[in-house]
Structures are given as C-alpha cells and as structure tokens.
Amino acid sequence: MTAEPLVDTPPMVRAWQVRKRFGHLEVLKGIDLDVHAGEVVVVLGPSGSGKSTFLRCINHLETIDGGSIHVDGELIGFRADGGRVRHLRKREVTRQRREIGMVFQQFNLFPHLTVLQNVIEAPTGVRGEPRAQARERARELLRKVGLEDRAGAYPRQLSGGQQQRVAIARALAMRPKLMLFDEPTSALDPELVGEVLATMKALAEEGLTMVVVTHEIGFAREVADRVVFMDGGVIVESGPPAQVLDAPSNPRTRAFLSRVL
C-alpha cells in the first residue's frame, strides 16, 4: 500500500482509492472522496453498500486494506515511510481520533453517569482538561443541544432523542475538527427524529465539517452541500442535493430513490 501525495492545501478529508475487505468480501472497492472544511456531505445508499464501513475507516475504527485517508492533511492510521506506509501505534491512533467526533446509531452513554458527567468524561480523562473548565464547556454544549435543564439526569431518564443529543454534545466536547454521524436517527422512534436533525442542522449552520450517513432524504435536501450515493462498495453518483435527489443521472440512484421517497 502506497501513500498518495498531498496537494498544498488539502481538504479536511481526502479519501483516495480506499479499499476494505472482510474475509473474501470486498466492502469498499476504491473510494475517492474529498470533503472540504465547513462542508456537509450526506452519504446515501442501500444497506450493505459500504456507507458505515467507510465512515468507520475515516477515524480508523476499521483498518483500510488499500488507498489512504487524510484528515486535515494528516494520514490516518499509518505513517509514510519512504513511499510506503506503516501502521501507527495504538496511542498515536487514539491521538488522531481526538480530532474526529463520531455519533453512532446507538447512544453508548455511560448509564451510571449523569448527563453532565457523560459529557465531561472524555475531555477530563483523555485531554486532561481541568474539571471546572470541562464542566463549564459541557453546560454550554448542553444548552446548544437544548438539554441544559437535564444535566443532572441519568440516561435512563431521557428519551431516545434526548440521549442522542447528549451523545452529540459529548462528541463536541472534544472540540473535533470533523464530525461523523452514522445513521444517528435510525434507532429513534419517528416522533423523536426531528429534534436530533434540528440539532445537526444547527451545527451545520455554524460551519462544522460533517459527514453524515443517513436515510433522511429531507435532511439531505435541506442541509447537505453535497450528496454522495454509494452502492456495491463504490460511489455511484455525487453532486448538489438538487442534482442527485431530483435529477439523478445513474439508474442505480434513481432506483434507490424511487423506493425511499
């Protein structure tokens, strides 16, 4: 595996010929994608198309088998060595992940900690941030996601939508350069989806760089700068929402949208 040379001003995310295999199954078959700072990219596609795997590769939760991924100009999971790349040590990968927030389908909150404690856990434990400073920042983030009054509650006392908003606040507490969302509303009851999407829309309006895997077509249409359609481990189509959603050029995209719209 060789490293792709970088240009002088790289995008926030540069994925180049990314490949990923699980046993004999090749899930990603050469993904090329740039995401620029402040851009919101929504990734659509059927189940099994490789969307979530690609997202997990960006922060090295999955190790790629070919190509390269850079975030803010830094090669993720590997280091270049004379035209070759070698695996980073675990602590170096952990350092890289501090800069990349991720929100999953499941909320993964610590059930024995309050909302406030969940949000300050990583900044104090991983970054070594003073507790008073982390607590102040956490209250600011909970206010941003509309949950300041629930700071002392435990996850079991919250709705699914509230728990997901806490998970977003927790990810933001690490001050990431990039936020990844892996189908953040798929585990929610339909009436709770809107509150999470509204929080994500507000973050987009603030200029946060986001890559979002979702089936929420309305969110993609309203918030995305670009929509990417994946199928069979490849990017089939990419462009502005109006182009991809309203006038897709590829028959695979049209077939998918005809089923979900």
Secondary structure as GFF3:
##gff-version 3
##sequence-region A 1 261
A	DSSP	beta_strand	13	22	.	.	.	ID=ss1
A	DSSP	beta_strand	25	35	.	.	.	ID=ss2
A	DSSP	beta_strand	40	44	.	.	.	ID=ss3
A	DSSP	alpha_helix	51	58	.	.	.	ID=ss4
A	DSSP	beta_strand	66	71	.	.	.	ID=ss5
A	DSSP	beta_strand	74	75	.	.	.	ID=ss6
A	DSSP	beta_strand	78	81	.	.	.	ID=ss7
A	DSSP	beta_strand	84	87	.	.	.	ID=ss8
A	DSSP	alpha_helix	90	97	.	.	.	ID=ss9
A	DSSP	beta_strand	100	103	.	.	.	ID=ss10
A	DSSP	alpha_helix	115	125	.	.	.	ID=ss11
A	DSSP	alpha_helix	131	144	.	.	.	ID=ss12
A	DSSP	three_ten_helix	148	150	.	.	.	ID=ss13
A	DSSP	three_ten_helix	155	157	.	.	.	ID=ss14
A	DSSP	alpha_helix	160	172	.	.	.	ID=ss15
A	DSSP	beta_strand	178	182	.	.	.	ID=ss16
A	DSSP	alpha_helix	190	205	.	.	.	ID=ss17
A	DSSP	beta_strand	209	213	.	.	.	ID=ss18
A	DSSP	alpha_helix	217	223	.	.	.	ID=ss19
A	DSSP	beta_strand	226	231	.	.	.	ID=ss20
A	DSSP	beta_strand	234	239	.	.	.	ID=ss21
A	DSSP	alpha_helix	241	241	.	.	.	ID=ss22
A	DSSP	pi_helix	242	246	.	.	.	ID=ss23
A	DSSP	alpha_helix	251	260	.	.	.	ID=ss24
###
